[in-house]
Amino acid sequence: MLAGLVGFFLAAGLLLRGAWDVWSQALLVFTLVGGVGVWLGYRAMLGYLPRPTRGVDFWAAVLAALSGLSATLSPVPSYSRPSWVALAAGLSLFPVVGVLSRPQRSTVDRWVRGAAWALVLVAAYQRLHGVDRPPSLLLNQNAFAGAALLLLPMALEARARFLAAGLVLCLWWASSVGAWLGLSVGLIAFRRRVGVGWSRLGWVILLTGLVIAYAKLQSPAVLHRLAWWKAAWLMAADAPWLGLGTGAFAYALPAYASGQPELSTLFAHQHLLESAAERGWPWLALWLAGLSVLLTRGSPFKRFGAFAALVHGLVDYPLSLPGVFWLFCYMAACGAPEAEEGVNVPWSRRPWMVATAACAVIAAGLGAGRLWRADRMRASAVAELSAPAPDLETARARLEESTRLFPHPESERLLAEVAIARAAASAGRPAEERAGLEEAADRLRRASRLDPYRGSNRDLLERVEARRRALAAAPGARP
């Protein structure tokens, strides 16, 4: 049961656009937490719980706690907390995989290889229909290349030669220099495992990739990366202990790259700097310390894939995508030995453990449901406002419901815009116009508190306040 659950979680995480959308993250995280809760309840009733490798569970728990504290104290908690949930789901795989036996891990591998076949076939279909760099089912080509780099060693481990050939072809189509550099450095670093011939091929790929990278030194792709890395470094310097919160980089970037709107991005395109900027240097040090131990154990194929993905992460962002990050965590977690001991559960404690597991499942379901419904309400309101003849009252009701479920700066901004539109429609009726502008000002102040980095909220607030002052100064404004 547990192996199938983990396998489904990883496979679906890749096939649902890398779990990029809020609804897919909420659905998959609830599936994982709920499934693990049911499994724990079942094992508790049987009276025996396998125990993950000592040290790995504590390490993952400390990482989750540190990043959770960072998300709680983040200047943009509405963005950071949902991102932390996705991060914590990946960290939870370390203790979960620790209780899986070798045959159970093979079951997980089969699920992942099934997803790999789906990605390859979709990419081939896209290529046949004129897409030069097919992204398959991932967010874009670079994300697909990062997933293929992790999947390739798993295909080779299972001796699935056709799948491996398809993944290499997909890497070629994706044209991601970072992914090829990761593959080349992996071949060189694992020389004893792959052999001298493959290691020499790695050097050829590395030198070719460096020549291509040198030719792009003055291109926007390189110059923008340098600017993003500098911004991430400055963020980490400003908040060295806890960072700005998981997922905060994109929203804090305007404050660290002011006057350069072309630098807008969701990720730093550098896993280490982004981790330091969002979760702090202690978190990054602990993360790398644990990985350095896990990546010296277990299957050489999975170690190779995880190592190559880390190298790729030095120049690109696939590890920032939840689905790819979850697969990386699974491959690293396979470095932990199988559980060899467990805990006997006395009869008197079994009902309490079952009840605790049930409460955890219910809490996870309620939390995921609220986030999902809030996101759907906001998306529905945006669609309504984008219509040729928008119904402002309907959009307002949906946004208010979304805000009630989960406060979000974008919802407050949209509510302010609705209030401004209603105030404009009340021109000639000063009392109604002032009420609309007052509501808009309140909404914009809330949006600024939830996202202090978005300067357009402050600019719009200044215009609203200027209009309010003009109305107050107009003749007949006061009785």
C-alpha positions as CSV (number, residue, x, y, z in Angstrom):
1,M,0.0,0.0,0.0
2,L,2.7,2.5,1.0
3,A,4.9,1.8,-2.0
4,G,1.9,2.3,-4.4
5,L,1.0,5.5,-2.6
6,V,4.6,6.9,-3.0
7,G,4.8,5.8,-6.6
8,F,1.5,7.4,-7.5
9,F,2.5,10.6,-5.7
10,L,5.8,10.8,-7.7
11,A,4.3,9.8,-11.0
12,A,1.3,12.2,-10.7
13,G,3.7,15.0,-9.6
14,L,5.5,14.7,-12.9
15,L,2.5,14.3,-15.1
16,L,0.5,17.2,-13.6
17,R,2.9,19.8,-15.0
18,G,5.3,19.1,-12.2
19,A,2.6,19.9,-9.6
20,W,3.0,23.5,-10.6
21,D,-0.6,24.5,-10.1
22,V,-2.0,25.1,-6.6
23,W,-4.8,22.7,-7.1
24,S,-2.5,19.8,-8.1
25,Q,-0.2,20.5,-5.2
26,A,-3.1,20.5,-2.8
27,L,-4.5,17.3,-4.2
28,L,-1.2,15.4,-4.2
29,V,-0.1,16.6,-0.8
30,F,-3.5,15.6,0.7
31,T,-3.2,12.2,-1.1
32,L,0.3,11.6,0.4
33,V,-0.6,12.8,4.0
34,G,-4.0,11.0,3.9
35,G,-2.5,7.8,2.6
36,V,0.4,7.8,5.1
37,G,-2.2,8.5,7.9
38,V,-4.3,5.5,6.8
39,W,-1.2,3.3,6.6
40,L,-0.1,4.4,10.1
41,G,-3.5,3.7,11.5
42,Y,-3.5,0.3,9.9
43,R,-0.1,-0.6,11.2
44,A,-1.0,0.7,14.6
45,M,-4.0,-1.6,14.7
46,L,-1.7,-4.5,13.8
47,G,0.5,-3.5,16.7
48,Y,3.8,-2.9,14.9
49,L,5.3,0.2,13.2
50,P,8.5,0.0,11.2
51,R,11.0,2.6,12.1
52,P,12.9,4.7,9.5
53,T,16.7,4.9,9.6
54,R,17.7,6.7,12.7
55,G,19.0,10.2,12.0
56,V,17.3,10.5,8.6
57,D,13.9,11.1,10.2
58,F,15.3,13.7,12.7
59,W,17.3,15.4,9.9
60,A,14.2,15.7,7.7
61,A,12.1,16.9,10.7
62,V,14.6,19.7,11.5
63,L,14.7,20.8,7.9
64,A,10.9,20.9,7.8
65,A,10.7,22.8,11.1
66,L,13.3,25.4,10.1
67,S,11.7,26.1,6.8
68,G,8.2,26.1,8.5
69,L,9.5,28.8,10.9
70,S,10.9,30.7,7.9
71,A,7.5,30.5,6.1
72,T,5.6,31.7,9.2
73,L,7.9,34.7,9.7
74,S,8.1,35.5,5.9
75,P,7.2,39.0,4.8
76,V,5.0,37.3,2.1
77,P,3.4,34.5,4.1
78,S,0.5,34.1,1.6
79,Y,3.0,32.9,-0.9
80,S,5.5,31.2,1.4
81,R,3.2,29.0,3.4
82,P,1.7,27.1,0.4
83,S,5.2,26.7,-1.0
84,W,6.4,25.4,2.3
85,V,3.7,22.7,2.2
86,A,5.1,21.4,-1.1
87,L,8.7,21.5,0.3
88,A,7.6,19.6,3.5
89,A,5.9,17.0,1.3
90,G,9.3,16.3,-0.4
91,L,11.1,16.2,3.0
92,S,8.6,13.7,4.3
93,L,9.7,11.3,1.6
94,F,13.0,10.7,3.5
95,P,11.4,8.9,6.5
96,V,8.7,7.4,4.4
97,V,11.1,5.8,1.9
98,G,13.2,4.7,4.9
99,V,10.5,2.2,5.9
100,L,10.2,0.7,2.4
101,S,11.9,-2.6,1.7
102,R,13.9,-3.1,-1.5
103,P,11.0,-4.9,-3.3
104,Q,8.7,-2.0,-2.3
105,R,11.2,0.6,-3.7
106,S,11.1,-1.4,-6.9
107,T,7.4,-0.9,-7.0
108,V,7.9,2.8,-6.6
109,D,10.4,2.7,-9.5
110,R,7.9,1.0,-11.8
111,W,5.4,3.8,-11.1
112,V,8.0,6.4,-12.0
113,R,9.1,4.6,-15.1
114,G,5.5,4.5,-16.2
115,A,5.4,8.3,-15.9
116,A,8.7,8.5,-17.8
117,W,7.2,6.6,-20.7
118,A,4.2,9.0,-20.7
119,L,6.5,12.0,-20.8
120,V,8.6,10.6,-23.6
121,L,5.6,9.7,-25.7
122,V,4.0,13.1,-25.3
123,A,7.3,14.8,-26.2
124,A,7.6,12.6,-29.3
125,Y,4.0,13.6,-30.3
126,Q,4.8,17.3,-29.8
127,R,8.0,16.9,-31.8
128,L,6.1,15.3,-34.7
129,H,3.6,18.2,-34.6
130,G,6.2,20.8,-35.1
131,V,7.4,21.7,-31.6
132,D,11.2,22.2,-31.9
133,R,11.8,21.9,-28.1
134,P,8.9,19.9,-26.7
135,P,8.2,20.5,-23.0
136,S,6.1,17.3,-22.7
137,L,3.8,17.6,-19.7
138,L,6.2,19.8,-17.7
139,L,6.2,23.6,-17.3
140,N,8.7,24.2,-20.1
141,Q,11.8,22.6,-21.8
142,N,14.2,23.3,-18.9
143,A,11.9,21.7,-16.4
144,F,11.5,18.7,-18.7
145,A,15.2,18.4,-19.1
146,G,15.6,18.3,-15.3
147,A,13.1,15.6,-15.0
148,A,14.6,13.6,-17.8
149,L,18.0,13.9,-16.1
150,L,16.6,12.2,-13.0
151,L,14.7,9.6,-14.9
152,L,17.5,8.4,-17.2
153,P,19.5,6.6,-14.5
154,M,16.3,4.9,-13.3
155,A,15.7,3.6,-16.8
156,L,19.3,2.3,-17.0
157,E,19.0,0.7,-13.6
158,A,16.0,-1.3,-14.8
159,R,17.7,-2.0,-18.1
160,A,14.9,-0.3,-20.0
161,R,17.0,0.5,-23.0
162,F,14.2,1.9,-25.2
163,L,13.1,4.2,-22.4
164,A,16.7,5.3,-21.8
165,A,17.1,6.1,-25.5
166,G,13.9,8.1,-25.5
167,L,15.0,10.1,-22.5
168,V,18.4,10.9,-24.1
169,L,16.5,12.0,-27.3
170,C,14.3,14.2,-25.1
171,L,17.4,15.7,-23.5
172,W,18.7,16.5,-27.0
173,W,15.4,18.0,-28.1
174,A,15.2,20.2,-24.9
175,S,18.6,21.7,-25.7
176,S,19.2,22.5,-22.0
177,V,22.9,23.3,-21.6
178,G,22.6,23.0,-17.8
179,A,21.1,19.5,-18.1
180,W,24.0,18.3,-20.3
181,L,26.5,19.9,-18.0
182,G,24.9,18.0,-15.1
183,L,25.1,14.7,-17.1
184,S,28.7,15.3,-18.1
185,V,29.9,16.1,-14.5
186,G,28.0,13.1,-13.3
187,L,29.8,10.8,-15.8
188,I,33.2,12.3,-14.7
189,A,32.5,12.1,-11.0
190,F,31.2,8.5,-11.2
191,R,34.1,7.3,-13.3
192,R,34.7,4.1,-11.3
193,R,31.0,3.2,-11.8
194,V,30.4,4.1,-15.4
195,G,33.9,3.2,-16.8
196,V,36.7,5.1,-18.5
197,G,34.9,5.3,-21.8
198,W,31.8,7.0,-20.4
199,S,33.9,9.2,-18.3
200,R,35.8,10.4,-21.4
201,L,32.5,11.0,-23.1
202,G,31.6,13.1,-20.1
203,W,34.6,15.3,-20.6
204,V,33.7,15.8,-24.3
205,I,30.1,16.8,-23.3
206,L,31.5,19.1,-20.6
207,L,33.9,20.9,-22.9
208,T,31.3,21.2,-25.6
209,G,28.8,22.6,-23.1
210,L,31.4,25.1,-21.8
211,V,32.1,26.3,-25.3
212,I,28.4,26.8,-25.9
213,A,28.1,28.6,-22.5
214,Y,31.0,30.9,-23.4
215,A,29.4,31.8,-26.7
216,K,26.3,32.9,-24.7
217,L,28.1,35.0,-22.1
218,Q,26.6,38.2,-23.4
219,S,23.1,36.8,-24.1
220,P,20.1,37.7,-21.9
221,A,19.9,34.2,-20.6
222,V,23.3,34.5,-19.0
223,L,23.1,38.1,-18.0
224,H,19.8,37.7,-16.4
225,R,21.0,34.7,-14.4
226,L,23.9,36.7,-13.0
227,A,21.5,39.4,-11.9
228,W,19.1,36.8,-10.3
229,W,22.1,35.2,-8.5
230,K,23.2,38.5,-7.2
231,A,19.7,39.3,-6.0
232,A,19.5,35.9,-4.2
233,W,22.8,36.6,-2.6
234,L,21.6,39.9,-1.3
235,M,18.4,38.3,0.0
236,A,20.4,35.7,1.9
237,A,22.7,38.5,3.3
238,D,19.6,40.4,4.5
239,A,18.0,37.4,6.1
240,P,20.9,34.9,6.8
241,W,19.3,32.8,9.5
242,L,15.9,32.0,8.2
243,G,15.7,33.6,4.8
244,L,12.6,35.3,3.4
245,G,10.4,32.2,3.3
246,T,10.1,29.3,0.8
247,G,8.7,30.7,-2.5
248,A,9.5,34.3,-1.6
249,F,12.2,34.9,-4.1
250,A,9.9,35.9,-7.0
251,Y,8.0,38.4,-4.9
252,A,11.0,39.9,-3.1
253,L,12.9,40.3,-6.4
254,P,11.6,43.8,-7.3
255,A,13.1,45.1,-4.1
256,Y,16.6,43.7,-5.1
257,A,16.4,44.4,-8.8
258,S,14.6,47.8,-8.9
259,G,14.3,49.5,-12.2
260,Q,14.8,46.3,-14.1
261,P,11.4,44.8,-14.9
262,E,12.9,42.5,-17.5
263,L,14.4,40.5,-14.7
264,S,11.0,39.3,-13.5
265,T,11.1,35.6,-12.8
266,L,9.7,33.0,-10.4
267,F,13.0,31.3,-9.5
268,A,16.7,32.2,-8.9
269,H,17.9,29.6,-11.4
270,Q,20.4,28.5,-8.8
271,H,19.3,25.9,-6.2
272,L,21.9,26.7,-3.5
273,L,21.5,30.5,-3.6
274,E,17.7,30.2,-3.8
275,S,17.7,27.9,-0.8
276,A,19.8,30.3,1.2
277,A,17.7,33.3,0.1
278,E,14.4,31.6,1.0
279,R,15.4,29.4,4.0
280,G,18.7,30.7,5.3
281,W,22.3,29.6,5.4
282,P,21.8,27.1,8.3
283,W,19.1,25.3,6.4
284,L,21.3,25.1,3.3
285,A,24.2,23.8,5.3
286,L,22.1,21.1,7.0
287,W,20.5,20.2,3.7
288,L,23.9,19.7,2.0
289,A,25.3,17.8,5.0
290,G,22.5,15.3,4.9
291,L,22.7,14.9,1.1
292,S,26.4,14.4,1.2
293,V,25.8,11.3,3.4
294,L,22.8,9.9,1.6
295,L,24.5,10.3,-1.9
296,T,27.4,8.0,-0.8
297,R,25.0,5.1,-0.2
298,G,22.5,3.0,-2.0
299,S,22.0,2.4,-5.7
300,P,24.7,4.1,-7.8
301,F,22.1,4.9,-10.5
302,K,20.0,6.9,-8.2
303,R,23.0,8.6,-6.6
304,F,24.2,9.5,-10.1
305,G,20.8,11.0,-11.0
306,A,20.5,13.0,-7.8
307,F,24.1,14.3,-8.1
308,A,23.6,15.3,-11.8
309,A,20.4,17.1,-10.8
310,L,22.2,19.0,-8.2
311,V,24.9,20.1,-10.7
312,H,22.1,21.1,-13.1
313,G,20.5,23.1,-10.3
314,L,23.6,25.3,-10.1
315,V,22.5,27.0,-13.3
316,D,18.8,26.3,-13.6
317,Y,15.6,25.8,-11.6
318,P,14.1,22.3,-12.1
319,L,14.6,21.5,-8.4
320,S,12.3,24.5,-7.6
321,L,9.4,22.7,-9.3
322,P,7.6,20.5,-6.8
323,G,7.2,17.4,-8.9
324,V,10.9,17.4,-9.9
325,F,12.0,18.2,-6.3
326,W,9.9,15.3,-5.0
327,L,11.5,12.9,-7.4
328,F,14.9,14.2,-6.4
329,C,14.1,13.6,-2.7
330,Y,13.0,10.1,-3.4
331,M,16.2,9.2,-5.2
332,A,18.3,10.8,-2.4
333,A,16.2,9.0,0.2
334,C,16.9,5.6,-1.4
335,G,20.4,6.1,-0.1
336,A,19.1,5.3,3.4
337,P,19.2,1.6,4.3
338,E,16.0,-0.4,4.7
339,A,14.3,-0.3,8.1
340,E,15.5,-3.2,10.2
341,E,13.6,-2.5,13.4
342,G,10.3,-1.2,14.5
343,V,8.1,-0.3,17.5
344,N,5.6,-2.6,19.1
345,V,2.4,-0.8,19.9
346,P,0.6,-1.9,23.1
347,W,-3.2,-2.6,23.0
348,S,-3.9,0.4,25.2
349,R,-2.2,2.8,22.8
350,R,-3.6,1.5,19.5
351,P,-7.0,3.4,19.6
352,W,-5.2,6.6,20.4
353,M,-2.7,6.2,17.6
354,V,-5.5,5.4,15.1
355,A,-7.5,8.5,16.3
356,T,-4.4,10.7,15.9
357,A,-3.8,9.4,12.4
358,A,-7.4,10.1,11.6
359,C,-7.2,13.6,12.9
360,A,-4.1,14.2,10.8
361,V,-5.9,13.0,7.7
362,I,-8.9,15.2,8.4
363,A,-6.8,18.3,9.2
364,A,-4.8,17.8,6.0
365,G,-8.0,17.4,4.0
366,L,-9.5,20.5,5.4
367,G,-6.3,22.6,4.9
368,A,-5.9,21.3,1.3
369,G,-9.6,21.9,0.6
370,R,-9.5,25.5,1.8
371,L,-6.4,26.3,-0.2
372,W,-7.9,24.6,-3.3
373,R,-11.2,26.4,-3.0
374,A,-9.6,29.8,-2.4
375,D,-7.5,29.4,-5.5
376,R,-10.5,28.3,-7.6
377,M,-12.6,31.2,-6.4
378,R,-9.8,33.7,-7.2
379,A,-9.3,32.2,-10.7
380,S,-13.0,32.2,-11.3
381,A,-13.1,35.9,-10.3
382,V,-10.2,36.7,-12.6
383,A,-12.1,35.0,-15.5
384,E,-15.2,37.0,-14.7
385,L,-13.3,40.3,-14.6
386,S,-11.7,39.4,-17.9
387,A,-15.0,38.9,-19.6
388,P,-16.2,41.5,-22.2
389,A,-19.1,42.6,-19.8
390,P,-17.9,41.6,-16.3
391,D,-20.3,41.2,-13.5
392,L,-18.6,43.2,-10.7
393,E,-20.8,41.9,-7.9
394,T,-20.3,38.3,-8.8
395,A,-16.5,38.8,-9.0
396,R,-16.5,40.6,-5.7
397,A,-18.4,37.8,-4.0
398,R,-16.0,35.2,-5.3
399,L,-13.0,37.2,-4.2
400,E,-14.4,37.8,-0.7
401,E,-15.0,34.1,-0.4
402,S,-11.5,33.4,-1.5
403,T,-10.1,35.9,1.0
404,R,-12.2,34.4,3.8
405,L,-10.7,30.9,3.0
406,F,-7.1,32.1,2.6
407,P,-5.9,35.7,2.7
408,H,-4.0,36.6,-0.4
409,P,-2.6,39.9,-1.7
410,E,-3.8,39.2,-5.2
411,S,-7.4,38.8,-4.0
412,E,-7.1,42.1,-2.0
413,R,-5.7,43.9,-5.0
414,L,-8.5,42.6,-7.3
415,L,-11.1,43.6,-4.7
416,A,-9.6,47.1,-4.7
417,E,-9.8,47.3,-8.4
418,V,-13.5,46.2,-8.2
419,A,-14.1,48.9,-5.6
420,I,-12.4,51.5,-7.9
421,A,-14.6,50.4,-10.8
422,R,-17.7,50.7,-8.7
423,A,-16.6,54.1,-7.5
424,A,-16.0,55.2,-11.1
425,A,-19.5,54.1,-12.0
426,S,-20.9,56.2,-9.1
427,A,-19.5,59.5,-10.6
428,G,-21.9,62.2,-9.8
429,R,-22.9,60.6,-6.5
430,P,-20.1,61.8,-4.2
431,A,-21.1,59.8,-1.2
432,E,-21.1,56.5,-3.0
433,E,-17.9,57.3,-4.8
434,R,-16.2,58.2,-1.5
435,A,-17.4,54.9,0.0
436,G,-16.0,52.9,-2.9
437,L,-12.6,54.7,-2.8
438,E,-12.4,54.2,1.0
439,E,-13.0,50.5,0.5
440,A,-10.3,50.4,-2.3
441,A,-7.8,52.2,0.0
442,D,-8.4,49.6,2.8
443,R,-8.0,46.7,0.4
444,L,-4.8,48.1,-1.0
445,R,-3.4,48.6,2.5
446,R,-4.1,44.9,3.3
447,A,-2.5,43.9,0.0
448,S,0.6,45.9,0.8
449,R,0.8,44.2,4.3
450,L,0.5,40.8,2.7
451,D,3.0,41.7,-0.1
452,P,5.2,44.6,0.9
453,Y,7.4,44.2,-2.2
454,R,4.7,45.0,-4.8
455,G,5.2,48.7,-5.5
456,S,2.2,49.0,-7.9
457,N,-0.1,48.5,-4.8
458,R,1.4,51.6,-3.2
459,D,1.2,53.6,-6.5
460,L,-2.4,52.7,-6.9
461,L,-3.1,53.6,-3.3
462,E,-1.6,57.0,-3.8
463,R,-3.9,57.6,-6.8
464,V,-6.9,56.5,-4.8
465,E,-5.9,58.8,-1.9
466,A,-5.4,61.7,-4.3
467,R,-8.9,61.2,-5.7
468,R,-10.4,61.0,-2.2
469,R,-8.7,64.3,-1.3
470,A,-10.0,65.9,-4.5
471,L,-13.6,64.8,-3.6
472,A,-13.2,66.1,-0.1
473,A,-12.0,69.5,-1.4
474,A,-14.8,69.8,-4.0
475,P,-17.5,72.4,-3.4
476,G,-20.4,70.9,-1.6
477,A,-18.4,67.9,-0.4
478,R,-19.5,68.5,3.2
479,P,-23.0,69.3,4.3
